[in-house]
Structures are given as structure tokens and as C-alpha cells.
Amino acid sequence: MNVHRAQEILAADEKIEVSLNGLSVWIDSVDAAKSMVKVHVEENPSDARIVPAQELEEVH
């Protein structure tokens, strides 16, 4: 996923499914300058990570 799409998903009113290595995650914040995204695992909010936007996949 590109960083622009991550920003769109973060700002969206509806829930858009996103995965990281097969895990369902929520986007918490986006650092466009560094193309990094802070996410947490949906079932475990304490499992937060900062990852490159390219590692995220939108689930259709």
C-alpha cells in the first residue's frame, strides 16, 4: 500500500480492512515524510508497531 492510501484509510468514516502479514490491523497514524505507519493488531490493541506503508495490504 502507498502512504497516500494509508492516509485515506485513516481518515475514512467507514471501516476498511487492512492486513499486515495476514494479521488484521488498525491504522493509528501515518508519517508521510518517512512513509511509515503506526498500526495495532485488531484483537490486541497493545500490540502496536511502526511499519513501512508498503508492508500493509488492503483487504477486498
C-alpha positions in Angstrom: 0.0 0.0 0.0 1.3 3.5 -0.6 1.4 6.1 2.1 -1.4 8.2 0.5 -3.8 5.3 0.6 -2.9 4.7 4.3 -3.8 8.3 5.0 -7.2 7.9 3.1 -8.0 4.8 5.1 -7.1 6.5 8.4 -9.4 9.4 7.5 -12.3 7.2 6.2 -15.6 7.2 8.0 -16.2 3.5 7.3 -14.0 0.6 8.4 -11.6 -0.5 5.7 -9.9 -3.9 6.3 -6.1 -3.7 6.4 -3.7 -6.6 7.0 0.0 -6.9 7.9 1.5 -10.3 7.2 -2.0 -11.8 7.3 -3.0 -10.1 10.6 -5.9 -7.7 10.7 -4.7 -4.3 11.9 -6.0 -0.8 12.5 -4.0 2.2 11.3 -3.3 4.6 14.2 -1.2 7.2 12.5 0.7 7.9 9.3 4.1 9.6 8.9 4.0 10.6 5.2 7.5 12.1 5.3 9.0 8.7 6.3 6.3 6.5 4.6 5.8 4.8 7.9 2.5 3.8 9.5 1.7 3.0 13.1 -0.7 0.1 13.4 -2.1 -2.2 16.1 -3.4 -5.7 15.8 -7.2 -5.6 15.9 -7.6 -8.2 18.6 -4.8 -6.8 20.7 -4.5 -3.0 20.8 -1.4 -3.2 23.0 0.4 -4.9 20.1 1.4 -1.7 18.3 4.1 -1.4 15.6 5.5 1.1 13.2 6.0 -0.4 9.8 6.6 0.8 6.2 3.4 1.6 4.4 4.4 -0.9 1.7 4.0 -3.8 4.1 0.3 -3.1 4.5 -2.4 -4.7 2.3 -5.9 -3.5 1.8 -8.3 -6.5 2.1 -11.1 -6.5 -0.5 
